[in-house]
Amino acid sequence: MNRRTVLEATLLGTAFAAAAVASAPAAAAGPVARPPYVTAKDGTRLFVQDFGSGQPVLLLSAWTFDASIWGSHIVALNARGFRCIAPDRRGHGRSEMPSTGYDLDTLSDDVAAVIEARDLRNVTLVGFSMGTAEAVNYLARHGSERIARLVLIAPTTPFLLRTEDNPDGVPKAMIEADDAAIARDFAKWIAANEAPFFTAETPEITRAWIRAMMLSVPLPVALACREAIAFADLRMAAAGIDRPTLIVHGDKDASAPLPLTGAKTARLIKGSKLSVYEGAPHPLPLTHGERLLADMLAFMSA
């Protein structure tokens, strides 16, 4: 083959390749890339895990937890044809850390920003612990048009503070004493509260992972978020929920005791289902992950 033949073959090969690309269906380019950040209303960039395709499941995390705690659930739900979206709360994980915006309304608006930026519809909204307050407040502020159903795991709703019309709530002095202990030595406070938080079978590597995750959140952020949930009265918001709701709670939850939170929330949300895990503590996605996943799947397919 002489030099001219080689040149002609090269040019023809390039032309055929270009024609093939031009005529190929759009799907051949692979899945559409989803940017890892969503910008909140005040400009804060929120890191969002977004994996899979199909009906969306939005996963909101507990106080001082980031979205990495949902890893096993994301993999399992993806395998069953669900798309999973799990944001890191502002000041947590890989999201930006502004000095303000840790009130419940702003945090709920951050949830709205994620839903709207990704144009999510027919969403199963899943909140765990503090994430339940964000979910319930999101529905009160932004409505349920984009939400198909709600899952509340170990909820901190509807109202934690003791008041005249909430006599079995937590005294304000007790909340303030806990906050002071956290401010003095967060690591010591975590250690003092660890035993009832997990089950006896929870491995040390999991405990160490959670301790490190919690301690990675700056104290001003952690304390501001505690204030947001401790004083939030979501009784009216819960009573206004008009979507099918599953509430899952352990009867040995020392962080959000069932009679004060899950049971009251279930009575407020018309038609909700309360599933109580006997002997279970607060972090159900970690300690009772398989059972929780099975209950969520049954609820979503009902």
CORLINCOR-V230102 format. One record per run of one state. SS is the DSSP state (A for helix, B for strand, O for the rest). FROM is the first residue (numbers start at 0). TO is the last residue. If there is no record, write none. Layout:
[[SS | FROM | TO] [SS | FROM | TO]]
This chain:
[[O | 0 | 1] [A | 2 | 22] [O | 23 | 24] [A | 25 | 28] [O | 29 | 35] [B | 36 | 38] [O | 39 | 43] [B | 44 | 50] [O | 51 | 53] [B | 54 | 59] [O | 60 | 65] [A | 66 | 78] [O | 79 | 80] [B | 81 | 86] [O | 87 | 102] [A | 103 | 116] [O | 117 | 121] [B | 122 | 127] [O | 128 | 128] [A | 129 | 141] [O | 142 | 145] [B | 146 | 152] [O | 153 | 159] [B | 160 | 160] [O | 161 | 161] [B | 162 | 162] [O | 163 | 164] [B | 165 | 165] [O | 166 | 168] [B | 169 | 169] [O | 170 | 170] [A | 171 | 183] [O | 184 | 184] [A | 185 | 196] [O | 197 | 202] [A | 203 | 214] [O | 215 | 217] [A | 218 | 229] [O | 230 | 233] [A | 234 | 238] [O | 239 | 242] [B | 243 | 249] [O | 250 | 260] [A | 261 | 267] [O | 268 | 271] [B | 272 | 276] [O | 277 | 282] [A | 283 | 286] [O | 287 | 287] [A | 288 | 300] [O | 301 | 301]]
